[in-house]
Structure formats: structure tokens, C-alpha cells
């Protein structure tokens, strides 16, 4: 049991040490310096943990933003959030590591201020999606209210739009035209014709007059009116004649009715053909205008519905949060405090590093400074040594070159002397041969006066050799034949 407990404790210590080493890597600490200052190790591990925490918060914020704004599937949104968290971790690590400590606090603050401002900007960007996530319920309600308001405004705009206001009237006209075209000429149309109406009116009037005349004749014949004498008399005969005339007139008019109706029907059918053609052209024009306007209206409605469907993004939610914050002071205060808290949390590493830079240097910082000075001194010494070695090598090479040049000059001088000696011997032999030839051709006295002796030539050559050691000098003996 005790052995298992010891192994478990050992594993925990190993795990903690491995995690601490990773956090030291994140914080950018110098492990060589930490070996000399082990108490500073905890502070650097805490700095790495803070950097890792801010990166984790950034990853969560980015995942929510990608899912909310771009409607990414959660696994892809999480992958994008992790990538963004690594970017923020790298950036925060650079801000922390690159914040220097200058000789004056004012200089340190001036150097750290741009980094702090950049950290505040990053914190504001990261904290915004988290703030929206905290107030998501209130924001969703307000987004629905905003969508309803936009829908009402859109409908009012459609109703007031002159392009679509005539669509109902056009549709009513289309229905009326279609019904009129589908209905042929009927008896009612014939009876409603003015000529038929006039003829029918005349028939009715003739019938009325005939019935009145027939009643007057019957009354006179019965003796109930008129003269009061029953039977047929002169007055009865007159009324009978009047009745018969009106009857014939009524019958004539009735006989004219059917031909007139037939003629009117034929005329109406002819007019109906032309009217139908005109109505069909008018119907086609109305249908085209109504279809175009209706298509534009449907397209605008579809675009509006698509916009309303996509109105649940970050911008809409920020607008909704602003509206409910303006309407509710308590929520406004809560929103502001939460936003500032999130931003400060994201800016914590660089703010903490700036505070350390403004405070007196810690042991770790002093050791790092000494380590940097030692590295600088070693570098200076190495560069100085390399310079001196290079200078020594250059001097040695120069001395060797001078020695080689001296040896070469001595060897050349010796070779030149040997060449001159050889030339002198050749010249002596030539002079002797020439003298012998001259002695054989002339007298000995003349030859002695005209020819210089060998000793004179050797003396002349020696004087010339002292004046020039160049074997190519043209004044050497034997270079030209005597005249």
C-alpha cells in the first residue's frame, strides 16, 4: 500500500514538473537563470499560466463568434477558435517578452504604452463575443422584436410603393376581362340593345293602347260606359274600328320584333369578335405588367426574408444589446462592467509585465541582466580574439611573403651573375679566335695596334658590369662586331 502511494505521489510530481516546464516555455523564461534563482520559478510558471488562460478565453470567444456570425458547425468553429487562441497566445507572449526595462520609469512606461494599447484592443475584440454570450437570452428577445419591427416597416413600404399599388386594380381588371371574354352574346345582351329596347317599348305602348281600345269597345257595347246604350251602334262601330287598328299596329310591331332581334344579335356578335380581340390585347398587357410587378414584389419579399433570416449575426446582436442597454440602466451598467472585466482579463499579462517593469528589478531580472552582460562580454572577447588572430595571421603571411621575395631576389641575382660569367668566357674565346685569324692574315705589328688586348677587354667588361647587371644590356662585350 505504501509503495503504491509513493508511486502515485511520484507520478503527480512528474506530471506537475512537466506542466511547469511547458508553462515556462509559454512564458519565455530563461531556464539557466532559474537554476540560480529557483524561487523565481513559481512567478514565471504563473506568468505562463496567465498567458495560457487568456489564450483559452480567446479560443472560446472565437469559437462562439464563428458559430454565431458564420454559422459554422460546432467542431469547425472549435477548430477555428483553437487556431485563434494560438495566435493570441503567440502575440501575448511576444508582448510580454518584448516589454523592456529602461533606465527610467518614464522611458519604460513610454515603451510599454503601445503594447498596452494593443493588448487593450485585442482584449476588446475577444471580450465582445463573450459579452454577447452572457446576455444571449435578452439579446435573442430583442432581436425578435427588431425583426418584427423591420417586417412591419417593410410591409408598409410595400403598401406605399407606387410600383406595387396598382397590382390589385390590375388583377380586378384581368378577372373582369377574362369573364367578359369567356361569355358570348346572350339574349339579355340582345334585349338590352337600344334598338330592341325601343322596339319593345313601342310594342308595349301599342299593346297598352289596344287593350284600352278593346276595353272601351266592350264597355260601349255593354252599355256600362260611353253613351250607355247597349248593342252596336255608330259609337260602338268607331271604337271597334279603333280597336282593330290598334290591334293591327300591335301585331305589326310584334312581327318586327324577331327580325330586329336577329339583326341585333348578328351585329352584336360581329362587334363581340372585334371587342374580344381588343380585350385579349388589353388582357395580355395587363397580365404582363401585373406579372412583372408581382415578380419584383416577390423578389423583394424573398430578399427581405433572407435578410431577416440572417439578421441573427454579431452586428444585429450588438445593435440589440445597445438598444436594451439604452432602455435599461441596470443592464447597461452590467454590460459595461462585464465588458471592462473581460477586456482587463485579456490585458492582464501585459499589464502585469508593465507593472513589474515599473517596480524595482527582481532577482530574476537582475540575473537575466547579468547573463546578458556576460554574453555580451563573451561576444566582445570572442570578436577581439578573432580580430587579433586574424591580425597575427596577416602579419605572419606578410613576413613570409617578404622572406620569399628576398630569397627569390637573391636567387635571381646569383643566376644573373652566372649568366654574365658565361657570356664573359664566350666573349674571351671569340676575341682570341678573331685575333688568331687576324694574325694569320696581317703582320703582327699592325694587328697589335688595331686590336685591343684581352686584358683591356676584360677591364672594359668589368667596368661595364659594375654599371649594369642586366644581362640584356646591349653594351656587353661581344654584342657587336668591330668595324
Secondary structure, 3 states (H helix, E strand, C coil): CHHHHHHHHHHHHHHHHHHHHHHHHHHCCCHHHHHHCHHHHHHHHHHHHHHHHHHHHHHHHHHHHHHHHCCCCHHHHHHHHHHHHHHHHHHHHHHHHCCCCCCCHHHHHHHHHHHHHHHHHHHHHHHHHHHHHHCHHHHHHHHHHHHHHHHHHHHHHHHHCHHHHCHHHHHHHHHHHHHHHHCCCCHHHHHCCHHHHHHHHHHHHHHHHHHHHHHHHHHHHHCCCCCCCCCCCHHHHHHHHHHHHHHHHHHHHHHHHHHHHHHHHHHHHHHHHHHHHHHHHHHHHHHHHHHHHHHHHHHHHHHHHHHHHCCCCHHHHHHHHHHHHHHCHHHHHHHHHHHHHHHHHHCHHHHHHHHHHHCCCCHHHHHHHHHHHHHHHHHHHHHHHHHHHHHHHHHHHHHHHHHHHHHHHHHHHHHHHHHHHHHHHHHHHHHHHHHHHHHHHCCHHHHHHHCCCHHHHHHHHHHHHHHCCCCCCCCCCCCCCCC
